[in-house]
Amino acid sequence: MATIPPSPEHAAHRWFAKGLDDLGHAERHLLDHLMQRKLVAENINEAFRDDMSFGERLADKVSRFGGSWTFIIVFAAILAAWTGLNSYILHRPFDPYPYIFLNLLLSMLAAIQAPVIMMSQNRQAAKDRMDATNDYKVNLKAEIEIMGLHEKLDQMRNDQLEKMLMKQQEQIDLLLKLVREQGE
C-alpha cells in the first residue's frame, strides 16, 4: 500500500501533482478516503435505487415493459383483434376502416410513452455518470496504490543492494587481509 504523506497538501502534490485547492471533487473525495484508509468503491445500484421516487420507478417499469417482446406481442395481438373485429366480425363496426379511433388511441399512447421512456433514459444516463465517476475514483486509487508498491519495491531493492555491497566490501577486506598475511 502507498505510504500516507503527512498532510493532505503534501499528498495532493505527491499523488496528483496539484495543490489541494486545485483538485476536482472526485480527486478531493479520493484524497480524503486515502488519508483515512477508507474504501472508495460504492455500490452505485443500491445508492441509485434508494433515491428513486415513485414516478421514477414507474417510468423505469413502463420503459422496461415498453421495450420488451411481451409488449410487442401483446400490442400486435390487440391491433390484429381490433382490425379483425372492425373489418370482418362486427356487422356494425365501432371503428370502421380506416380506423380513425385506433389512430387516435395510438397517437395518445405514443404521446405518453415517449416522455416516459425519455425520463427513464435520463435516469440511466445519470446512473452511468455515477458509475463512471466511481470507476474513475477506484482506478485512481488503484494507480496510487500501485505507485506506493513500486516505491516499496524500489526501497527493498535498494536496501538489498546496499546489504550486498556491504557484504562484498567485507569479503574484499577479508581477501585483502589474507593477501597481506600471505605476503608477510
C-alpha positions in Angstrom: 0.0 0.0 0.0 1.1 3.6 -0.6 2.6 5.3 2.4 0.4 8.1 3.6 2.0 11.6 3.3 1.9 13.7 6.5 -0.6 16.3 5.3 -3.4 16.5 2.6 -1.4 19.3 0.9 1.7 17.1 0.6 -0.5 14.1 -0.6 -2.1 16.3 -3.3 1.3 17.3 -4.6 2.7 13.8 -4.4 -0.2 11.9 -5.9 -1.8 14.4 -8.2 1.0 16.9 -8.9 -1.5 19.6 -7.9 -2.2 21.9 -5.0 -5.0 20.9 -2.6 -7.2 23.8 -3.9 -6.7 22.7 -7.5 -8.2 19.2 -7.0 -11.5 18.4 -8.5 -14.4 17.0 -6.5 -13.6 13.3 -7.3 -9.9 13.8 -6.5 -10.6 15.6 -3.3 -13.0 12.8 -2.3 -10.4 10.2 -3.1 -7.7 12.1 -1.2 -9.9 12.2 1.9 -10.6 8.5 1.7 -6.9 7.7 1.1 -5.8 9.8 4.1 -8.3 7.9 6.3 -7.5 4.5 4.6 -11.2 4.0 3.6 -12.7 2.3 0.6 -13.7 4.5 -2.3 -15.8 1.9 -4.2 -19.5 2.4 -3.9 -22.5 0.3 -4.8 -24.0 2.7 -7.3 -27.0 0.5 -8.0 -28.0 0.5 -4.3 -27.5 4.2 -3.8 -29.3 5.0 -7.0 -32.3 2.7 -6.2 -32.7 4.3 -2.7 -33.1 7.8 -4.2 -35.8 6.8 -6.7 -39.2 8.5 -6.4 -42.5 6.7 -7.2 -42.6 8.4 -10.6 -39.1 7.4 -11.5 -39.7 3.8 -10.5 -43.0 3.8 -12.6 -41.1 5.3 -15.6 -38.5 2.6 -15.4 -41.1 -0.1 -15.3 -43.1 1.3 -18.2 -39.9 1.8 -20.2 -38.8 -1.8 -19.4 -42.2 -3.2 -20.4 -42.5 -0.9 -23.5 -39.1 -2.2 -24.7 -39.9 -5.9 -24.4 -41.1 -8.7 -26.7 -44.1 -9.1 -24.4 -45.2 -5.6 -25.2 -44.7 -6.1 -28.9 -46.6 -9.4 -29.0 -49.5 -8.1 -26.9 -49.6 -4.9 -28.9 -49.6 -6.9 -32.2 -52.4 -9.1 -30.9 -54.5 -6.1 -29.9 -54.0 -4.5 -33.2 -54.9 -7.7 -35.1 -58.0 -8.2 -32.9 -59.1 -4.5 -33.4 -58.8 -4.6 -37.1 -60.3 -8.2 -37.3 -63.3 -7.1 -35.2 -63.9 -3.9 -37.1 -63.3 -5.3 -40.6 -64.7 -8.9 -40.6 -66.6 -9.9 -37.5 -68.8 -6.9 -36.5 -71.8 -6.0 -38.7 -71.8 -2.5 -37.3 -68.1 -1.8 -36.5 -67.5 0.8 -33.8 -64.3 1.9 -35.7 -64.7 1.2 -39.4 -61.8 1.3 -41.8 -59.5 3.5 -41.9 -59.7 3.0 -38.1 -59.7 6.7 -37.0 -60.4 5.9 -33.4 -57.5 3.4 -33.3 -55.2 6.0 -34.8 -56.2 8.4 -32.1 -55.5 5.8 -29.4 -52.1 5.0 -30.9 -51.2 8.7 -31.1 -52.1 9.2 -27.4 -50.2 6.1 -26.4 -47.1 7.4 -28.3 -47.5 10.9 -26.8 -47.5 9.4 -23.3 -44.9 6.6 -23.8 -42.2 8.8 -25.4 -41.7 11.2 -22.5 -41.8 8.3 -20.0 -39.1 6.5 -22.0 -37.1 9.7 -22.2 -37.4 10.1 -18.4 -36.1 6.5 -17.9 -33.2 7.2 -20.4 -32.3 10.4 -18.5 -32.1 8.4 -15.2 -30.0 5.7 -16.9 -27.6 8.4 -18.2 -27.4 9.9 -14.6 -26.6 6.4 -13.3 -24.0 5.9 -16.0 -22.3 9.1 -15.0 -22.3 8.0 -11.3 -20.8 4.6 -12.5 -18.1 6.5 -14.5 -17.2 8.7 -11.5 -17.0 5.7 -9.2 -14.8 3.8 -11.8 -12.5 6.9 -12.0 -12.1 7.1 -8.2 -11.4 3.3 -7.9 -8.9 3.4 -10.9 -7.2 6.5 -9.5 -6.8 4.9 -6.0 -5.5 1.7 -7.6 -2.9 3.7 -9.5 -1.8 5.5 -6.3 -1.6 2.2 -4.5 0.5 0.7 -7.4 2.8 3.7 -7.2 3.2 3.1 -3.4 4.0 -0.6 -4.1 6.6 0.5 -6.7 8.2 2.8 -4.1 8.3 0.0 -1.5 9.8 -2.5 -4.0 12.4 0.1 -5.1 13.2 0.7 -1.4 13.5 -3.0 -0.7 15.8 -3.5 -3.8 18.0 -0.5 -2.7 18.2 -2.0 0.8 19.1 -5.4 -0.6 21.8 -3.9 -2.9 23.2 -1.9 0.0 23.5 -5.0 2.1 25.1 -6.9 -0.8 27.6 -4.1 -1.3 28.4 -4.2 2.4 28.9 -7.9 2.3 31.0 -7.6 -0.8 33.1 -4.9 0.9 33.6 -7.2 3.9 34.7 -10.0 1.6 37.2 -7.7 -0.2 38.5 -6.5 3.1 39.0 -10.2 4.3 40.7 -11.1 1.0 43.0 -8.1 1.3 43.8 -9.1 4.8 44.6 -12.7 3.6 46.7 -11.4 0.8 48.7 -9.1 3.3 49.1 -12.1 5.7 50.3 -14.3 2.8 52.7 -11.6 1.7 54.3 -11.3 5.2 
